[in-house]
Amino acid sequence: YESGSISYSRRATKRTSDILYKDPVEQAVADVETLIRDRLSPKPIPSALRPKHAAARAKTLMNSSKANPLRAAAEVKLYRDLDLLTLEQSLAAYEKLFDAETGLVLLAGDSEKRIETLKPHVPRIDRSIQRRVAVNDDDG
């Protein structure tokens, strides 16, 4: 059995010369890029956002984010990185969201220490539920 050779460069040239041809892979990549750009990319911070607004938001986060402290901590860090919160305000928020030791680590610890400190707060997947879902998927 002999197979003829395939010239991919000739095929590619032929496709690119046909102005009506749309490469499905390129179209899929363009669609994903559009989705990421339009829906998943962060929007710019409003220019009218001032330190007093960030401080008020941090107080709201401190009082309502026990269920998801990582999200609240990320928002506090964003405001701190933008110089909208002082160190003291950031520390107070972290202490309220977690505890005093965690607050200090988040503000002054190195990246490895911060990661280790936050690991217990990362939500875990309940493996028994995951196994039941997998078994149910196999039944269908």
C-alpha atoms as a printed R data frame, in Angstrom:
    type eleno elety resid chain resno       x      y      z
1   ATOM     1    CA   TYR     A     1   0.000  0.000  0.000
2   ATOM     2    CA   GLU     A     2   1.397  3.355 -0.968
3   ATOM     3    CA   SER     A     3   0.020  6.666  0.030
4   ATOM     4    CA   GLY     A     4   0.405  9.775 -2.010
5   ATOM     5    CA   SER     A     5   2.020 12.707 -0.300
6   ATOM     6    CA   ILE     A     6  -0.105 15.549  0.922
7   ATOM     7    CA   SER     A     7   1.134 19.050  0.455
8   ATOM     8    CA   TYR     A     8  -0.281 21.053  3.329
9   ATOM     9    CA   SER     A     9   1.325 24.237  2.095
10  ATOM    10    CA   ARG     A    10  -0.491 23.901 -1.244
11  ATOM    11    CA   ARG     A    11  -3.762 23.261  0.564
12  ATOM    12    CA   ALA     A    12  -3.190 26.244  2.835
13  ATOM    13    CA   THR     A    13  -2.342 28.467 -0.119
14  ATOM    14    CA   LYS     A    14  -5.461 27.320 -1.938
15  ATOM    15    CA   ARG     A    15  -7.616 28.051  1.116
16  ATOM    16    CA   THR     A    16  -6.134 31.485  1.718
17  ATOM    17    CA   SER     A    17  -6.581 32.413 -1.921
18  ATOM    18    CA   ASP     A    18 -10.308 31.649 -1.681
19  ATOM    19    CA   ILE     A    19 -11.755 34.805 -0.106
20  ATOM    20    CA   LEU     A    20 -14.954 33.006  0.894
21  ATOM    21    CA   TYR     A    21 -13.151 30.272  2.844
22  ATOM    22    CA   LYS     A    22 -13.288 30.689  6.608
23  ATOM    23    CA   ASP     A    23 -11.031 28.435  8.605
24  ATOM    24    CA   PRO     A    24 -13.198 26.925 11.377
25  ATOM    25    CA   VAL     A    25 -10.268 26.795 13.805
26  ATOM    26    CA   GLU     A    26  -9.462 30.467 13.284
27  ATOM    27    CA   GLN     A    27 -13.152 31.304 13.710
28  ATOM    28    CA   ALA     A    28 -13.336 29.311 16.966
29  ATOM    29    CA   VAL     A    29 -10.219 31.052 18.292
30  ATOM    30    CA   ALA     A    30 -11.678 34.443 17.361
31  ATOM    31    CA   ASP     A    31 -14.944 33.561 19.141
32  ATOM    32    CA   VAL     A    32 -13.083 32.549 22.314
33  ATOM    33    CA   GLU     A    33 -10.976 35.722 22.221
34  ATOM    34    CA   THR     A    34 -14.142 37.807 21.854
35  ATOM    35    CA   LEU     A    35 -15.766 36.006 24.787
36  ATOM    36    CA   ILE     A    36 -12.728 36.565 26.989
37  ATOM    37    CA   ARG     A    37 -12.386 40.209 25.998
38  ATOM    38    CA   ASP     A    38 -16.082 41.076 26.352
39  ATOM    39    CA   ARG     A    39 -17.244 38.919 29.248
40  ATOM    40    CA   LEU     A    40 -14.308 37.760 31.327
41  ATOM    41    CA   SER     A    41 -11.877 40.661 31.231
42  ATOM    42    CA   PRO     A    42 -11.944 43.067 34.139
43  ATOM    43    CA   LYS     A    43 -13.551 46.388 33.459
44  ATOM    44    CA   PRO     A    44 -11.689 49.601 34.270
45  ATOM    45    CA   ILE     A    45 -12.149 51.051 37.738
46  ATOM    46    CA   PRO     A    46 -14.470 54.060 37.572
47  ATOM    47    CA   SER     A    47 -12.470 57.277 37.619
48  ATOM    48    CA   ALA     A    48 -14.878 58.714 40.187
49  ATOM    49    CA   LEU     A    49 -13.932 56.022 42.726
50  ATOM    50    CA   ARG     A    50 -12.371 57.757 45.702
51  ATOM    51    CA   PRO     A    51 -10.819 56.549 48.970
52  ATOM    52    CA   LYS     A    52 -14.038 57.296 50.862
53  ATOM    53    CA   HIS     A    53 -15.952 54.972 48.508
54  ATOM    54    CA   ALA     A    54 -13.359 52.207 48.902
55  ATOM    55    CA   ALA     A    55 -13.428 52.594 52.695
56  ATOM    56    CA   ALA     A    56 -17.220 52.320 52.730
57  ATOM    57    CA   ARG     A    57 -17.073 49.254 50.487
58  ATOM    58    CA   ALA     A    58 -14.411 47.661 52.707
59  ATOM    59    CA   LYS     A    59 -16.678 48.150 55.746
60  ATOM    60    CA   THR     A    60 -19.528 46.498 53.875
61  ATOM    61    CA   LEU     A    61 -17.265 43.599 52.913
62  ATOM    62    CA   MET     A    62 -16.046 43.181 56.490
63  ATOM    63    CA   ASN     A    63 -19.598 42.832 57.754
64  ATOM    64    CA   SER     A    64 -21.021 40.566 55.075
65  ATOM    65    CA   SER     A    65 -18.348 38.302 53.606
66  ATOM    66    CA   LYS     A    66 -17.843 35.487 56.090
67  ATOM    67    CA   ALA     A    67 -19.200 33.027 53.504
68  ATOM    68    CA   ASN     A    68 -16.610 34.029 50.897
69  ATOM    69    CA   PRO     A    69 -13.714 35.814 52.603
70  ATOM    70    CA   LEU     A    70 -11.286 35.244 49.713
71  ATOM    71    CA   ARG     A    71 -13.403 37.271 47.324
72  ATOM    72    CA   ALA     A    72 -13.695 40.083 49.849
73  ATOM    73    CA   ALA     A    73  -9.955 39.950 50.581
74  ATOM    74    CA   ALA     A    74  -9.185 40.195 46.863
75  ATOM    75    CA   GLU     A    75 -11.345 43.294 46.602
76  ATOM    76    CA   VAL     A    76  -9.653 44.854 49.644
77  ATOM    77    CA   LYS     A    77  -6.249 44.096 48.080
78  ATOM    78    CA   LEU     A    78  -7.319 45.750 44.840
79  ATOM    79    CA   TYR     A    79  -8.309 48.928 46.685
80  ATOM    80    CA   ARG     A    80  -5.024 48.866 48.620
81  ATOM    81    CA   ASP     A    81  -3.008 48.374 45.419
82  ATOM    82    CA   LEU     A    82  -4.800 51.382 43.920
83  ATOM    83    CA   ASP     A    83  -3.957 53.449 47.045
84  ATOM    84    CA   LEU     A    84  -7.642 53.815 47.861
85  ATOM    85    CA   LEU     A    85  -7.234 52.171 51.286
86  ATOM    86    CA   THR     A    86  -4.571 52.827 53.885
87  ATOM    87    CA   LEU     A    87  -2.542 50.038 55.468
88  ATOM    88    CA   GLU     A    88  -4.592 50.427 58.632
89  ATOM    89    CA   GLN     A    89  -7.893 50.118 56.765
90  ATOM    90    CA   SER     A    90  -6.640 47.065 54.883
91  ATOM    91    CA   LEU     A    91  -5.394 45.424 58.070
92  ATOM    92    CA   ALA     A    92  -8.711 46.074 59.810
93  ATOM    93    CA   ALA     A    93 -10.565 44.476 56.900
94  ATOM    94    CA   TYR     A    94  -8.307 41.409 56.814
95  ATOM    95    CA   GLU     A    95  -8.546 40.993 60.591
96  ATOM    96    CA   LYS     A    96 -12.337 41.127 60.433
97  ATOM    97    CA   LEU     A    97 -12.499 38.716 57.471
98  ATOM    98    CA   PHE     A    98 -10.005 36.225 58.940
99  ATOM    99    CA   ASP     A    99  -8.080 36.971 62.166
100 ATOM   100    CA   ALA     A   100  -5.247 39.240 63.355
101 ATOM   101    CA   GLU     A   101  -2.426 36.862 62.417
102 ATOM   102    CA   THR     A   102  -3.809 36.249 58.924
103 ATOM   103    CA   GLY     A   103  -4.274 39.975 58.443
104 ATOM   104    CA   LEU     A   104  -0.616 40.642 59.197
105 ATOM   105    CA   VAL     A   105   0.540 37.851 56.899
106 ATOM   106    CA   LEU     A   106  -1.631 39.151 54.043
107 ATOM   107    CA   LEU     A   107  -0.177 42.632 54.397
108 ATOM   108    CA   ALA     A   108   3.459 41.893 55.221
109 ATOM   109    CA   GLY     A   109   4.145 38.231 54.453
110 ATOM   110    CA   ASP     A   110   5.975 36.910 51.430
111 ATOM   111    CA   SER     A   111   3.958 35.247 48.672
112 ATOM   112    CA   GLU     A   112   4.602 31.688 49.902
113 ATOM   113    CA   LYS     A   113   3.448 32.535 53.421
114 ATOM   114    CA   ARG     A   114   0.324 34.275 52.078
115 ATOM   115    CA   ILE     A   115  -0.547 31.232 49.974
116 ATOM   116    CA   GLU     A   116  -0.076 28.852 52.908
117 ATOM   117    CA   THR     A   117  -2.167 31.101 55.144
118 ATOM   118    CA   LEU     A   118  -5.048 31.253 52.658
119 ATOM   119    CA   LYS     A   119  -5.100 27.546 51.701
120 ATOM   120    CA   PRO     A   120  -7.536 26.571 54.478
121 ATOM   121    CA   HIS     A   121 -10.016 29.130 53.135
122 ATOM   122    CA   VAL     A   122 -10.067 27.770 49.569
123 ATOM   123    CA   PRO     A   123 -13.370 25.933 48.954
124 ATOM   124    CA   ARG     A   124 -12.980 22.188 48.530
125 ATOM   125    CA   ILE     A   125 -14.995 19.901 46.283
126 ATOM   126    CA   ASP     A   126 -16.971 17.309 48.206
127 ATOM   127    CA   ARG     A   127 -15.533 14.104 46.703
128 ATOM   128    CA   SER     A   128 -18.614 12.021 47.611
129 ATOM   129    CA   ILE     A   129 -20.816 14.341 45.557
130 ATOM   130    CA   GLN     A   130 -18.277 14.300 42.740
131 ATOM   131    CA   ARG     A   131 -18.285 10.464 42.732
132 ATOM   132    CA   ARG     A   132 -22.104 10.321 42.709
133 ATOM   133    CA   VAL     A   133 -22.231 12.705 39.761
134 ATOM   134    CA   ALA     A   134 -19.657 10.614 37.892
135 ATOM   135    CA   VAL     A   135 -21.621  7.403 38.576
136 ATOM   136    CA   ASN     A   136 -24.861  9.028 37.422
137 ATOM   137    CA   ASP     A   137 -23.145 10.271 34.263
138 ATOM   138    CA   ASP     A   138 -22.007  6.711 33.498
139 ATOM   139    CA   ASP     A   139 -25.579  5.397 33.834
140 ATOM   140    CA   GLY     A   140 -26.937  7.557 31.005
